[in-house]
């Protein structure tokens, strides 16, 4: 992953969102990246001034106010099966044979990695928001293990998720007290300490993305609406499994969602545009087109910590900030 060019460009669009007064929105092209591998994870640091991306073989730390001072590094010359990234810059990388987790710390001069070897073949890995824990999903059974990222010790060994389809992945909540399990159109939230589950949420089609709100009160799910005429973000109570509300995005398919740090704003995207949603009222307050060319597709989004903006990565390597 190398910087090809620094191209600050301001694109101003006049938008009308159904039921929302037309607003002028901005999509600012911050930098264009040479993406030799797909980006698996994109997050902001806690202060919201550095955007971090991790691909299968490299990481980039982009200072948004001064992109030319940003830096990248290769992950010891290796190419991994998958990478996850915390807002503290800790990277968890899954080896090509799916057997070993490599942990990279930011600012390491040697960029040396610690390793965790669970003793089973893994399906996926994820790192907690603060970088202190790593979650490893077993490919052999319905099981996920939480490890201490520093010393590699197993902290929690979790099972009990019931599904007829294969498990796709699981993720830790922001505070580390919950695990969200995902299998095709099924989600369930498990308490880490006692292993108990909230009621399973079973939907009618593939889930494109999901995220538990920072206070664990809402489970947001990106999916085609049940009439198959519109894309939607649907909000569920993670305890009783009941729907709290939904936001329809129009005749489109959502692909990424991202809460801000206090949960007051949810950003969502389809292949061309980004949407700002109020998770309390489920109102859509803005739709911002980003991709102009037919071949361009939005690959990842990340809400800023305060929710006032979102980073948007396009498949051609262009990185935008939208407000």
MARKEMI-834053 format. One record per residue (C-alpha): residue number from 1; residue in three letters; chain; x, y, z. Coordinates in nm, 3 decimals, decimal comma, padded with zeros to 5 digits, always signed. Example, Ala and Ser with C-alpha at 12.3 -4.5 7.8 and 13.67 -1.06 7.14 Angstrom:
BEGIN
+-----+-----+---+---------+---------+---------+
!   k !   r ! c !    east !   north !      up !
+-----+-----+---+---------+---------+---------+
!   1 ! ALA ! A ! +01,230 ! -00,450 ! +00,780 !
!   2 ! SER ! A ! +01,367 ! -00,106 ! +00,714 !
+-----+-----+---+---------+---------+---------+
END
This chain:
BEGIN
+-----+-----+---+---------+---------+---------+
!   k !   r ! c !    east !   north !      up !
+-----+-----+---+---------+---------+---------+
!   1 ! UNK ! A ! +00,000 ! +00,000 ! +00,000 !
!   2 ! UNK ! A ! +00,174 ! +00,318 ! -00,117 !
!   3 ! UNK ! A ! +00,063 ! +00,676 ! -00,164 !
!   4 ! UNK ! A ! +00,037 ! +00,752 ! -00,534 !
!   5 ! UNK ! A ! -00,071 ! +01,112 ! -00,511 !
!   6 ! UNK ! A ! -00,207 ! +01,370 ! -00,268 !
!   7 ! UNK ! A ! -00,516 ! +01,524 ! -00,428 !
!   8 ! UNK ! A ! -00,730 ! +01,748 ! -00,209 !
!   9 ! UNK ! A ! -01,045 ! +01,807 ! -00,411 !
!  10 ! UNK ! A ! -01,377 ! +01,941 ! -00,288 !
!  11 ! UNK ! A ! -01,690 ! +01,802 ! -00,447 !
!  12 ! UNK ! A ! -02,009 ! +01,992 ! -00,357 !
!  13 ! UNK ! A ! -02,346 ! +01,834 ! -00,428 !
!  14 ! UNK ! A ! -02,704 ! +01,957 ! -00,380 !
!  15 ! UNK ! A ! -02,912 ! +01,670 ! -00,244 !
!  16 ! UNK ! A ! -03,271 ! +01,605 ! -00,164 !
!  17 ! UNK ! A ! -03,347 ! +01,320 ! +00,076 !
!  18 ! UNK ! A ! -03,703 ! +01,198 ! +00,102 !
!  19 ! UNK ! A ! -03,870 ! +01,386 ! +00,385 !
!  20 ! UNK ! A ! -03,558 ! +01,593 ! +00,454 !
!  21 ! UNK ! A ! -03,488 ! +01,950 ! +00,351 !
!  22 ! UNK ! A ! -03,232 ! +01,972 ! +00,072 !
!  23 ! UNK ! A ! -02,883 ! +02,039 ! +00,201 !
!  24 ! UNK ! A ! -02,543 ! +02,112 ! +00,054 !
!  25 ! UNK ! A ! -02,310 ! +01,827 ! +00,142 !
!  26 ! UNK ! A ! -01,940 ! +01,795 ! +00,089 !
!  27 ! UNK ! A ! -01,725 ! +01,503 ! -00,016 !
!  28 ! UNK ! A ! -01,357 ! +01,591 ! +00,011 !
!  29 ! UNK ! A ! -01,098 ! +01,375 ! -00,159 !
!  30 ! UNK ! A ! -00,814 ! +01,349 ! +00,094 !
!  31 ! UNK ! A ! -00,572 ! +01,112 ! -00,076 !
!  32 ! UNK ! A ! -00,550 ! +00,842 ! -00,340 !
!  33 ! UNK ! A ! -00,388 ! +00,514 ! -00,238 !
!  34 ! UNK ! A ! -00,233 ! +00,239 ! -00,442 !
!  35 ! UNK ! A ! -00,424 ! -00,059 ! -00,308 !
!  36 ! UNK ! A ! -00,241 ! -00,378 ! -00,396 !
!  37 ! UNK ! A ! -00,467 ! -00,570 ! -00,155 !
!  38 ! UNK ! A ! -00,824 ! -00,511 ! -00,032 !
!  39 ! UNK ! A ! -00,856 ! -00,311 ! +00,290 !
!  40 ! UNK ! A ! -01,003 ! -00,534 ! +00,561 !
!  41 ! UNK ! A ! -01,050 ! -00,267 ! +00,826 !
!  42 ! UNK ! A ! -01,062 ! +00,114 ! +00,850 !
!  43 ! UNK ! A ! -01,096 ! +00,307 ! +01,179 !
!  44 ! UNK ! A ! -01,024 ! +00,649 ! +01,330 !
!  45 ! UNK ! A ! -00,799 ! +00,698 ! +01,629 !
!  46 ! UNK ! A ! -00,969 ! +00,816 ! +01,949 !
!  47 ! UNK ! A ! -00,896 ! +01,185 ! +01,888 !
!  48 ! UNK ! A ! -01,028 ! +01,173 ! +01,532 !
!  49 ! UNK ! A ! -00,725 ! +01,319 ! +01,356 !
!  50 ! UNK ! A ! -00,568 ! +01,001 ! +01,218 !
!  51 ! UNK ! A ! -00,740 ! +00,749 ! +00,994 !
!  52 ! UNK ! A ! -00,596 ! +00,398 ! +00,998 !
!  53 ! UNK ! A ! -00,634 ! +00,127 ! +00,735 !
!  54 ! UNK ! A ! -00,516 ! -00,232 ! +00,733 !
!  55 ! UNK ! A ! -00,495 ! -00,454 ! +00,426 !
!  56 ! UNK ! A ! -00,365 ! -00,809 ! +00,391 !
!  57 ! UNK ! A ! -00,002 ! -00,694 ! +00,368 !
!  58 ! UNK ! A ! +00,027 ! -00,334 ! +00,490 !
!  59 ! UNK ! A ! -00,113 ! -00,059 ! +00,710 !
!  60 ! UNK ! A ! -00,155 ! +00,313 ! +00,654 !
!  61 ! UNK ! A ! -00,182 ! +00,585 ! +00,920 !
!  62 ! UNK ! A ! -00,322 ! +00,896 ! +00,753 !
!  63 ! UNK ! A ! -00,314 ! +01,236 ! +00,925 !
!  64 ! UNK ! A ! -00,625 ! +01,386 ! +00,767 !
!  65 ! UNK ! A ! -00,523 ! +01,750 ! +00,812 !
!  66 ! UNK ! A ! -00,185 ! +01,680 ! +00,654 !
!  67 ! UNK ! A ! -00,197 ! +01,369 ! +00,433 !
!  68 ! UNK ! A ! +00,154 ! +01,425 ! +00,300 !
!  69 ! UNK ! A ! +00,289 ! +01,354 ! +00,651 !
!  70 ! UNK ! A ! +00,112 ! +01,019 ! +00,671 !
!  71 ! UNK ! A ! +00,301 ! +00,693 ! +00,689 !
!  72 ! UNK ! A ! +00,262 ! +00,331 ! +00,584 !
!  73 ! UNK ! A ! +00,444 ! +00,008 ! +00,658 !
!  74 ! UNK ! A ! +00,441 ! -00,344 ! +00,528 !
!  75 ! UNK ! A ! +00,360 ! -00,623 ! +00,771 !
!  76 ! UNK ! A ! +00,702 ! -00,787 ! +00,779 !
!  77 ! UNK ! A ! +00,677 ! -00,857 ! +00,409 !
!  78 ! UNK ! A ! +00,397 ! -01,106 ! +00,469 !
!  79 ! UNK ! A ! +00,054 ! -01,134 ! +00,311 !
!  80 ! UNK ! A ! -00,215 ! -01,246 ! +00,555 !
!  81 ! UNK ! A ! -00,554 ! -01,406 ! +00,511 !
!  82 ! UNK ! A ! -00,727 ! -01,127 ! +00,701 !
!  83 ! UNK ! A ! -00,644 ! -00,828 ! +00,921 !
!  84 ! UNK ! A ! -00,831 ! -00,640 ! +01,195 !
!  85 ! UNK ! A ! -00,743 ! -00,303 ! +01,345 !
!  86 ! UNK ! A ! -00,816 ! -00,118 ! +01,672 !
!  87 ! UNK ! A ! -00,850 ! +00,258 ! +01,722 !
!  88 ! UNK ! A ! -00,519 ! +00,244 ! +01,910 !
!  89 ! UNK ! A ! -00,347 ! +00,113 ! +01,595 !
!  90 ! UNK ! A ! -00,302 ! -00,248 ! +01,709 !
!  91 ! UNK ! A ! -00,329 ! -00,492 ! +01,418 !
!  92 ! UNK ! A ! -00,434 ! -00,856 ! +01,445 !
!  93 ! UNK ! A ! -00,343 ! -01,053 ! +01,132 !
!  94 ! UNK ! A ! -00,450 ! -01,408 ! +01,049 !
!  95 ! UNK ! A ! -00,183 ! -01,627 ! +00,890 !
!  96 ! UNK ! A ! -00,233 ! -01,777 ! +00,540 !
!  97 ! UNK ! A ! -00,278 ! -02,124 ! +00,691 !
!  98 ! UNK ! A ! -00,546 ! -01,986 ! +00,931 !
!  99 ! UNK ! A ! -00,355 ! -02,122 ! +01,233 !
! 100 ! UNK ! A ! -00,169 ! -01,825 ! +01,384 !
! 101 ! UNK ! A ! -00,256 ! -01,467 ! +01,485 !
! 102 ! UNK ! A ! +00,016 ! -01,202 ! +01,450 !
! 103 ! UNK ! A ! -00,014 ! -00,891 ! +01,667 !
! 104 ! UNK ! A ! +00,149 ! -00,567 ! +01,545 !
! 105 ! UNK ! A ! +00,185 ! -00,267 ! +01,774 !
! 106 ! UNK ! A ! +00,190 ! +00,088 ! +01,629 !
! 107 ! UNK ! A ! +00,523 ! +00,270 ! +01,642 !
! 108 ! UNK ! A ! +00,731 ! -00,044 ! +01,672 !
! 109 ! UNK ! A ! +01,070 ! +00,026 ! +01,515 !
! 110 ! UNK ! A ! +01,123 ! -00,336 ! +01,424 !
! 111 ! UNK ! A ! +00,755 ! -00,382 ! +01,345 !
! 112 ! UNK ! A ! +00,800 ! -00,718 ! +01,513 !
! 113 ! UNK ! A ! +00,487 ! -00,918 ! +01,579 !
! 114 ! UNK ! A ! +00,381 ! -01,126 ! +01,877 !
! 115 ! UNK ! A ! +00,198 ! -01,447 ! +01,794 !
! 116 ! UNK ! A ! -00,104 ! -01,629 ! +01,934 !
! 117 ! UNK ! A ! -00,157 ! -01,993 ! +01,838 !
! 118 ! UNK ! A ! -00,504 ! -02,106 ! +01,945 !
! 119 ! UNK ! A ! -00,449 ! -02,468 ! +01,843 !
! 120 ! UNK ! A ! -00,742 ! -02,474 ! +01,603 !
! 121 ! UNK ! A ! -00,803 ! -02,354 ! +01,248 !
! 122 ! UNK ! A ! -00,962 ! -02,011 ! +01,253 !
! 123 ! UNK ! A ! -01,243 ! -01,865 ! +01,049 !
! 124 ! UNK ! A ! -01,175 ! -01,498 ! +01,128 !
! 125 ! UNK ! A ! -01,016 ! -01,268 ! +01,384 !
! 126 ! UNK ! A ! -01,110 ! -00,929 ! +01,525 !
! 127 ! UNK ! A ! -00,940 ! -00,696 ! +01,769 !
! 128 ! UNK ! A ! -01,117 ! -00,495 ! +02,039 !
! 129 ! UNK ! A ! -01,155 ! -00,121 ! +02,004 !
! 130 ! UNK ! A ! -00,882 ! -00,050 ! +02,261 !
! 131 ! UNK ! A ! -00,649 ! -00,317 ! +02,120 !
! 132 ! UNK ! A ! -00,632 ! -00,513 ! +02,445 !
! 133 ! UNK ! A ! -00,817 ! -00,825 ! +02,330 !
! 134 ! UNK ! A ! -00,835 ! -01,043 ! +02,019 !
! 135 ! UNK ! A ! -01,130 ! -01,259 ! +01,920 !
! 136 ! UNK ! A ! -01,066 ! -01,579 ! +01,721 !
! 137 ! UNK ! A ! -01,349 ! -01,775 ! +01,558 !
! 138 ! UNK ! A ! -01,302 ! -02,149 ! +01,517 !
! 139 ! UNK ! A ! -01,355 ! -02,294 ! +01,169 !
! 140 ! UNK ! A ! -01,405 ! -02,640 ! +01,316 !
! 141 ! UNK ! A ! -01,688 ! -02,582 ! +01,560 !
! 142 ! UNK ! A ! -01,923 ! -02,304 ! +01,676 !
! 143 ! UNK ! A ! -01,678 ! -02,149 ! +01,916 !
! 144 ! UNK ! A ! -01,498 ! -01,820 ! +01,966 !
! 145 ! UNK ! A ! -01,210 ! -01,749 ! +02,206 !
! 146 ! UNK ! A ! -01,112 ! -01,411 ! +02,349 !
! 147 ! UNK ! A ! -00,737 ! -01,365 ! +02,406 !
! 148 ! UNK ! A ! -00,532 ! -01,107 ! +02,589 !
! 149 ! UNK ! A ! -00,348 ! -00,928 ! +02,307 !
! 150 ! UNK ! A ! -00,038 ! -00,867 ! +02,522 !
! 151 ! UNK ! A ! +00,042 ! -01,212 ! +02,657 !
! 152 ! UNK ! A ! -00,177 ! -01,434 ! +02,439 !
! 153 ! UNK ! A ! -00,363 ! -01,599 ! +02,726 !
! 154 ! UNK ! A ! -00,720 ! -01,716 ! +02,670 !
! 155 ! UNK ! A ! -00,961 ! -01,495 ! +02,865 !
! 156 ! UNK ! A ! -01,299 ! -01,635 ! +02,756 !
! 157 ! UNK ! A ! -01,399 ! -01,948 ! +02,562 !
! 158 ! UNK ! A ! -01,751 ! -01,902 ! +02,423 !
! 159 ! UNK ! A ! -01,995 ! -02,147 ! +02,265 !
! 160 ! UNK ! A ! -02,371 ! -02,196 ! +02,252 !
! 161 ! UNK ! A ! -02,469 ! -02,004 ! +01,939 !
! 162 ! UNK ! A ! -02,726 ! -02,209 ! +01,746 !
! 163 ! UNK ! A ! -02,755 ! -02,180 ! +01,369 !
! 164 ! UNK ! A ! -02,833 ! -02,404 ! +01,074 !
! 165 ! UNK ! A ! -02,600 ! -02,207 ! +00,844 !
! 166 ! UNK ! A ! -02,223 ! -02,171 ! +00,889 !
! 167 ! UNK ! A ! -02,098 ! -01,904 ! +01,128 !
! 168 ! UNK ! A ! -01,957 ! -01,613 ! +00,926 !
! 169 ! UNK ! A ! -01,786 ! -01,421 ! +01,206 !
! 170 ! UNK ! A ! -01,822 ! -01,272 ! +01,554 !
! 171 ! UNK ! A ! -01,719 ! -00,938 ! +01,701 !
! 172 ! UNK ! A ! -01,660 ! -00,787 ! +02,043 !
! 173 ! UNK ! A ! -01,869 ! -00,498 ! +02,172 !
! 174 ! UNK ! A ! -01,696 ! -00,166 ! +02,239 !
! 175 ! UNK ! A ! -01,677 ! -00,233 ! +02,614 !
! 176 ! UNK ! A ! -01,574 ! -00,598 ! +02,569 !
! 177 ! UNK ! A ! -01,873 ! -00,734 ! +02,762 !
! 178 ! UNK ! A ! -02,064 ! -00,875 ! +02,462 !
! 179 ! UNK ! A ! -01,996 ! -01,086 ! +02,155 !
! 180 ! UNK ! A ! -02,215 ! -01,059 ! +01,846 !
! 181 ! UNK ! A ! -02,244 ! -01,382 ! +01,646 !
! 182 ! UNK ! A ! -02,330 ! -01,369 ! +01,275 !
! 183 ! UNK ! A ! -02,450 ! -01,646 ! +01,046 !
! 184 ! UNK ! A ! -02,602 ! -01,552 ! +00,708 !
! 185 ! UNK ! A ! -02,932 ! -01,387 ! +00,816 !
! 186 ! UNK ! A ! -02,898 ! -01,465 ! +01,187 !
! 187 ! UNK ! A ! -02,749 ! -01,263 ! +01,473 !
! 188 ! UNK ! A ! -02,727 ! -01,322 ! +01,847 !
! 189 ! UNK ! A ! -02,562 ! -01,124 ! +02,127 !
! 190 ! UNK ! A ! -02,389 ! -01,318 ! +02,405 !
! 191 ! UNK ! A ! -02,277 ! -01,192 ! +02,746 !
! 192 ! UNK ! A ! -01,907 ! -01,266 ! +02,779 !
! 193 ! UNK ! A ! -01,899 ! -01,316 ! +03,156 !
! 194 ! UNK ! A ! -02,183 ! -01,566 ! +03,202 !
! 195 ! UNK ! A ! -02,235 ! -01,695 ! +02,847 !
! 196 ! UNK ! A ! -02,606 ! -01,610 ! +02,835 !
! 197 ! UNK ! A ! -02,768 ! -01,497 ! +02,507 !
! 198 ! UNK ! A ! -03,022 ! -01,239 ! +02,407 !
! 199 ! UNK ! A ! -03,301 ! -01,356 ! +02,179 !
! 200 ! UNK ! A ! -03,176 ! -01,455 ! +01,833 !
! 201 ! UNK ! A ! -03,257 ! -01,216 ! +01,547 !
! 202 ! UNK ! A ! -03,346 ! -01,415 ! +01,234 !
! 203 ! UNK ! A ! -03,390 ! -01,224 ! +00,909 !
! 204 ! UNK ! A ! -03,512 ! -01,310 ! +00,560 !
! 205 ! UNK ! A ! -03,190 ! -01,268 ! +00,362 !
! 206 ! UNK ! A ! -02,815 ! -01,223 ! +00,387 !
! 207 ! UNK ! A ! -02,698 ! -00,956 ! +00,630 !
! 208 ! UNK ! A ! -02,455 ! -00,720 ! +00,458 !
! 209 ! UNK ! A ! -02,317 ! -00,561 ! +00,776 !
! 210 ! UNK ! A ! -02,402 ! -00,522 ! +01,144 !
! 211 ! UNK ! A ! -02,281 ! -00,328 ! +01,446 !
! 212 ! UNK ! A ! -02,374 ! -00,311 ! +01,813 !
! 213 ! UNK ! A ! -02,410 ! +00,045 ! +01,943 !
! 214 ! UNK ! A ! -02,141 ! +00,160 ! +02,190 !
! 215 ! UNK ! A ! -02,384 ! +00,137 ! +02,484 !
! 216 ! UNK ! A ! -02,502 ! -00,210 ! +02,371 !
! 217 ! UNK ! A ! -02,865 ! -00,093 ! +02,347 !
! 218 ! UNK ! A ! -02,915 ! -00,126 ! +01,970 !
! 219 ! UNK ! A ! -02,809 ! -00,379 ! +01,712 !
! 220 ! UNK ! A ! -02,799 ! -00,212 ! +01,369 !
! 221 ! UNK ! A ! -02,827 ! -00,439 ! +01,064 !
! 222 ! UNK ! A ! -02,779 ! -00,360 ! +00,695 !
! 223 ! UNK ! A ! -03,006 ! -00,568 ! +00,470 !
! 224 ! UNK ! A ! -03,249 ! -00,553 ! +00,179 !
! 225 ! UNK ! A ! -03,594 ! -00,458 ! +00,313 !
! 226 ! UNK ! A ! -03,838 ! -00,750 ! +00,348 !
! 227 ! UNK ! A ! -04,037 ! -00,631 ! +00,045 !
! 228 ! UNK ! A ! -03,714 ! -00,650 ! -00,160 !
! 229 ! UNK ! A ! -03,791 ! -00,304 ! -00,303 !
! 230 ! UNK ! A ! -03,550 ! -00,103 ! -00,086 !
! 231 ! UNK ! A ! -03,233 ! -00,125 ! +00,114 !
! 232 ! UNK ! A ! -03,267 ! -00,073 ! +00,488 !
! 233 ! UNK ! A ! -03,085 ! -00,034 ! +00,815 !
! 234 ! UNK ! A ! -03,293 ! -00,208 ! +01,082 !
! 235 ! UNK ! A ! -03,243 ! -00,156 ! +01,456 !
! 236 ! UNK ! A ! -03,310 ! -00,434 ! +01,708 !
! 237 ! UNK ! A ! -03,310 ! -00,466 ! +02,085 !
! 238 ! UNK ! A ! -03,021 ! -00,711 ! +02,143 !
! 239 ! UNK ! A ! -03,186 ! -00,856 ! +02,456 !
! 240 ! UNK ! A ! -03,543 ! -00,933 ! +02,346 !
! 241 ! UNK ! A ! -03,471 ! -00,935 ! +01,971 !
! 242 ! UNK ! A ! -03,759 ! -00,699 ! +01,889 !
! 243 ! UNK ! A ! -03,732 ! -00,447 ! +01,606 !
! 244 ! UNK ! A ! -03,699 ! -00,089 ! +01,732 !
! 245 ! UNK ! A ! -03,729 ! +00,082 ! +01,394 !
! 246 ! UNK ! A ! -03,588 ! +00,093 ! +01,045 !
! 247 ! UNK ! A ! -03,448 ! +00,344 ! +00,797 !
! 248 ! UNK ! A ! -03,523 ! +00,287 ! +00,429 !
! 249 ! UNK ! A ! -03,250 ! +00,397 ! +00,189 !
! 250 ! UNK ! A ! -03,443 ! +00,366 ! -00,137 !
! 251 ! UNK ! A ! -03,392 ! +00,122 ! -00,423 !
! 252 ! UNK ! A ! -03,042 ! +00,023 ! -00,325 !
! 253 ! UNK ! A ! -02,844 ! -00,233 ! -00,125 !
! 254 ! UNK ! A ! -02,660 ! -00,124 ! +00,192 !
! 255 ! UNK ! A ! -02,310 ! -00,264 ! +00,237 !
! 256 ! UNK ! A ! -02,139 ! -00,090 ! +00,533 !
! 257 ! UNK ! A ! -02,254 ! +00,069 ! +00,861 !
! 258 ! UNK ! A ! -02,060 ! +00,254 ! +01,133 !
! 259 ! UNK ! A ! -02,164 ! +00,409 ! +01,469 !
! 260 ! UNK ! A ! -01,989 ! +00,715 ! +01,612 !
! 261 ! UNK ! A ! -01,839 ! +00,681 ! +01,960 !
! 262 ! UNK ! A ! -02,145 ! +00,791 ! +02,160 !
! 263 ! UNK ! A ! -02,392 ! +00,612 ! +01,932 !
! 264 ! UNK ! A ! -02,582 ! +00,929 ! +01,837 !
! 265 ! UNK ! A ! -02,507 ! +00,896 ! +01,464 !
! 266 ! UNK ! A ! -02,497 ! +00,595 ! +01,234 !
! 267 ! UNK ! A ! -02,336 ! +00,622 ! +00,891 !
! 268 ! UNK ! A ! -02,434 ! +00,372 ! +00,622 !
! 269 ! UNK ! A ! -02,337 ! +00,324 ! +00,259 !
! 270 ! UNK ! A ! -02,434 ! +00,149 ! -00,060 !
! 271 ! UNK ! A ! -02,203 ! +00,116 ! -00,360 !
! 272 ! UNK ! A ! -02,234 ! +00,484 ! -00,459 !
! 273 ! UNK ! A ! -02,356 ! +00,698 ! -00,168 !
! 274 ! UNK ! A ! -02,324 ! +00,753 ! +00,206 !
! 275 ! UNK ! A ! -02,620 ! +00,804 ! +00,442 !
! 276 ! UNK ! A ! -02,639 ! +00,972 ! +00,785 !
! 277 ! UNK ! A ! -02,900 ! +00,823 ! +01,021 !
! 278 ! UNK ! A ! -03,029 ! +00,917 ! +01,368 !
! 279 ! UNK ! A ! -03,042 ! +00,585 ! +01,561 !
! 280 ! UNK ! A ! -03,296 ! +00,725 ! +01,808 !
! 281 ! UNK ! A ! -03,555 ! +00,850 ! +01,559 !
! 282 ! UNK ! A ! -03,442 ! +00,634 ! +01,262 !
! 283 ! UNK ! A ! -03,458 ! +00,947 ! +01,045 !
! 284 ! UNK ! A ! -03,236 ! +00,981 ! +00,739 !
! 285 ! UNK ! A ! -03,078 ! +01,327 ! +00,754 !
! 286 ! UNK ! A ! -02,847 ! +01,317 ! +00,452 !
! 287 ! UNK ! A ! -02,757 ! +01,122 ! +00,142 !
! 288 ! UNK ! A ! -02,419 ! +01,206 ! -00,008 !
! 289 ! UNK ! A ! -02,312 ! +01,066 ! -00,345 !
! 290 ! UNK ! A ! -01,943 ! +00,980 ! -00,364 !
! 291 ! UNK ! A ! -01,883 ! +00,762 ! -00,671 !
! 292 ! UNK ! A ! -01,926 ! +00,930 ! -01,008 !
! 293 ! UNK ! A ! -01,790 ! +00,659 ! -01,240 !
! 294 ! UNK ! A ! -01,986 ! +00,343 ! -01,311 !
! 295 ! UNK ! A ! -01,692 ! +00,120 ! -01,220 !
! 296 ! UNK ! A ! -01,633 ! +00,286 ! -00,880 !
! 297 ! UNK ! A ! -01,768 ! +00,123 ! -00,563 !
! 298 ! UNK ! A ! -01,760 ! +00,220 ! -00,196 !
! 299 ! UNK ! A ! -01,562 ! -00,049 ! -00,011 !
! 300 ! UNK ! A ! -01,547 ! +00,079 ! +00,349 !
! 301 ! UNK ! A ! -01,673 ! +00,359 ! +00,572 !
! 302 ! UNK ! A ! -01,577 ! +00,474 ! +00,922 !
! 303 ! UNK ! A ! -01,764 ! +00,728 ! +01,133 !
! 304 ! UNK ! A ! -01,553 ! +00,997 ! +01,297 !
! 305 ! UNK ! A ! -01,554 ! +00,970 ! +01,679 !
! 306 ! UNK ! A ! -01,807 ! +01,254 ! +01,715 !
! 307 ! UNK ! A ! -02,021 ! +01,149 ! +01,418 !
! 308 ! UNK ! A ! -01,985 ! +01,479 ! +01,235 !
! 309 ! UNK ! A ! -01,815 ! +01,316 ! +00,937 !
! 310 ! UNK ! A ! -01,725 ! +00,979 ! +00,790 !
! 311 ! UNK ! A ! -01,429 ! +00,843 ! +00,596 !
! 312 ! UNK ! A ! -01,520 ! +00,668 ! +00,272 !
! 313 ! UNK ! A ! -01,285 ! +00,438 ! +00,079 !
! 314 ! UNK ! A ! -01,356 ! +00,365 ! -00,289 !
! 315 ! UNK ! A ! -01,226 ! +00,060 ! -00,474 !
! 316 ! UNK ! A ! -00,995 ! +00,276 ! -00,689 !
! 317 ! UNK ! A ! -00,809 ! +00,386 ! -00,375 !
! 318 ! UNK ! A ! -00,969 ! +00,730 ! -00,340 !
! 319 ! UNK ! A ! -01,028 ! +00,823 ! +00,023 !
! 320 ! UNK ! A ! -01,300 ! +01,083 ! +00,095 !
! 321 ! UNK ! A ! -01,431 ! +01,266 ! +00,398 !
! 322 ! UNK ! A ! -01,805 ! +01,341 ! +00,393 !
! 323 ! UNK ! A ! -01,997 ! +01,568 ! +00,627 !
+-----+-----+---+---------+---------+---------+
END
